[in-house]
Amino acid sequence: MQKFLVLLFFTFTLAGFGQEKSEPKIGLVLSGGGAKGLAHIGVLKVLEEEGIKIDYIGGTSMGAIIGGLYASGYSANQLDSIFDRTNFDILIQDNLPRRAKTFYEKEDSEKYAITLPFDNFDISFPTGLFKGQNIYNLMSQLTIHVSDVNDFSKLPIPFFCVAANVETGEQVILDKGSLAKAISASGAIPTILSPLKIDDQLLTDGGVANNYPVEELRRRGADIVIGVDVQDSLVKRDKLKGVFEIMTQISNFRTINDMKDKIPLTDIYIKPDISPFSVMSFDEGNAIIDSGRVAALTKLIELKSLSEKSEDTHIRKQIKKIDAFNINALTLEGNNTYPRAYVQGKLKLDYDEPYNFEDLSIGLNNLSATGNFERINYRLLPEDDEGNYLLAMQIEESDNKMLLRLGLHYDELYKSGALVNLTRKSLLFSNDVASIDFIVGDNLRYNFNYYLDKGFYWSVGINSRYNTFDKNIDLNKIREVEETNELESIRELEVDFKDFTNQLYVETLFQQVFSIGAGLEHKYLKLSSRTFNDVSNTNNEFIFDNSHYGSVFGYLKFDSYDNKYFPTKGLSFNGDFHLYLYSSDFNNNFAEFSIAKGAIGYAVTPFNKFTTRISTETGFKIGNDGTEVLDFFLGGYGNDFINNIKPFYGYDFLSLSGDSYIKALLEVDYQIFRKNHISAGVNIANVEDRLYTSGNWISTPDFTGYALGYGIDTFMGPLEAKYTYSPEIKESYWFFSLGFWF
């Protein structure tokens, strides 16, 4: 009897073990597909509603990103919220906030349409249109709660993803290391995003090698596999209208053929209808997610039977949100050229001070904006339970020290111009930059700048430029001309202007958007006209001024605009003071004088896509009244004019002049659709000699002008047309501007 009871006990015990083992391990495989991969979220929502416990996840590309985040603990609804508030244009294109750039970096990004590596005077091309830094930053932020997990099998759900080795084309299984780095590598879309280095391998989008890694999931012990396939189908030739569509079609040949063997390995195969979408249809995210949900519901019977095999309904735990933390240490790898102090200074990192992801993002953007780094990888590793973290950074310095930059522009003053720029970094020191612009076209110009960038310490720079243009001024359209006896019989004045300026300056930065500087300046100015006959001049030109000037100057700049040409928010201030101490004195009337000027602007968007911009500016001369070539000249439309030339709606360029002025502008802008703007503006001004002495600066405006415009923000720069009108002269002008101003 005793032997029988023992035998009965072992029989029931083994039966219990058998029942425990019989609960199947469920694997989930998620394919790549770019934006179409957002359909995975819709499928995950249905799986959660049915209480299905996932034991393994494998994914490729967008499937790796969604799968990796889900494996780290996020729920499907949380993923929906995350991607709903994500601006994918900014994310993919590495768009950096303008405030993250120094004034030099702002100028570079707002002047050149094309930038190419040019080391050893050999043109090359980047490994991708974009580096993918913003994607990596977001993934790092979202996975901070598992940043100390090096083995992906230790995640809340064991996980792996697939990348492709760029050198061999073979698949690389990523299941250890940094989760953020692994899923970023798996999603590095070829030609669009640059490959990532992991363990001395250069990795790109896993879809190149294995876009549906169901075999690996089976190998890891999945008894039942749920597969979500968001890959493209082959399309007819009438849909192949561009290079990107053709490349996608060619890439799909292999992946579609592979699915013939992969689908039979999948127990529950879910194929959302993603035919209306492309790999870049991120703006249709809600519809794509819904397509995944709809597809999963067609498999509801199989899913319900699967959930019945689980003993308990699976409920996912909420991830603890980490808002603030302390960084008490920094480790740095890969900084061979740029010293630790330079990196830490750009990060604005103070140990044991309250820190959050916005602070970290600003610091990383500051580093990225320099263009000195190919990639900035980092992990926040917890040091204790008190919120202290080690910031472990791996930096890949850019090998490109010389750049070739190009631009095109047209406006009504300088006419057409083609810009060719050569930029050399680390010419004499590790953190210096030498840059020279050559502008060929209707007016030949150049601009050379060398500066030693010491960030928030005092930096030193040298600038040299040559600028020239000629302009016909219609004197009949200027009211004050009637009182000028010398020009009474002249209807039109053709002026030729030349400026050659050299500066030595020092400056320092505060918070990237605020700069103070001072320096010495040499300026050669020549203003002449062929309208008059000068018998003493063999070139038959009348010379108004032909002098060299020496001055000291100081300036203060603040610029938090989010866009130079179409700002929607921010504040701008520019103040400048020049004291002219020397002149070669062509007209024999020089005495020391100074010029002060300042401008302030504010942009706000009170309603969606509707922006209001208001600005005011003034300038005045103190001292000698004889040097008129440096007076203020108002009229026309544009940016980045030299000396004291200022735009003013309703009048042609250089139409209004005086040794002092005050001006205000109100402009409204409506973005009718993405990057397309309709604007309307009004400006008023008083312009005359000794304006502040006479008290007329607070009188009724003498000059007014109105404008209607249309602008498009393109990669070549703004394309704008402005219709302007002045009620005083009852004349209208059209102004066209094409491309970045330089």
Buried (B, 14 or more C-beta within 10 A) or exposed (E): EEEEEEEEEEEEEEEEEEEEEEEBBBBBBBBBBBBBBBBBBBBBBBBBBBBBBBBBBBBBBBBBBBBBBBBBBBBBEBBBEBBEEBEBEEBBBBEBBBBBBBBBBBBBBBBBBEBBBBBEEEEEEBBBBBBBBBBBBBBBBBBBBBBBBEEBEEBBBBBBBBBBBBEEEEBBBBBBBBBBBBBBBBBBBBBBBBBBBBEEBBBBBBBBBBBBBBBBBBEBEBBBBBBBBBBBEEEEEEEBEEEBBEEBBEBBEEBBEBBEEBBEBBBBBBBBEBEEBBBBBBEBBEBBBBBBBBBBBEBEEBBEEBBEBBEEEBEBEEBEEBEEBBBBEBEBEBBEBBEEEBBBBBBBBEEEEEBEBEBBBBBBBBBBBBBBBBBBBBBBBBBEEEBBBBBBBBBBBBEBBBBBBBBBBBBBBBEBBEBBBBBBBBEEEBBBBBBBBBBEBBBEBBBBBBBBBBBBEEBBBBBBBBBBBBBBBBBEBBEBBEEEEEBEEBEEBBBBBBBBBBBEBBBBBEEBBBBBBEBEBBBBBBBBBBBBEBEEEEEEBBBBBBBBBBBBBBBBBBBBBBBBBBBBBBBBBBBBBBBBEEBEBBBEEBEEBBBBBBBBBBBBBEEEEEBBBBBBBBBBBBBBEBBBBBBBBBBBBBBEBEBBBBBBBBBBBBBBBBBBBBBBBBBBBBBEEEEBBEBEBBBBBBBBBBBBEEEBBEEEBBBBBBBBBBBBBEEBBBBBBBBBBBEBBEBEBEBEBBBBBB
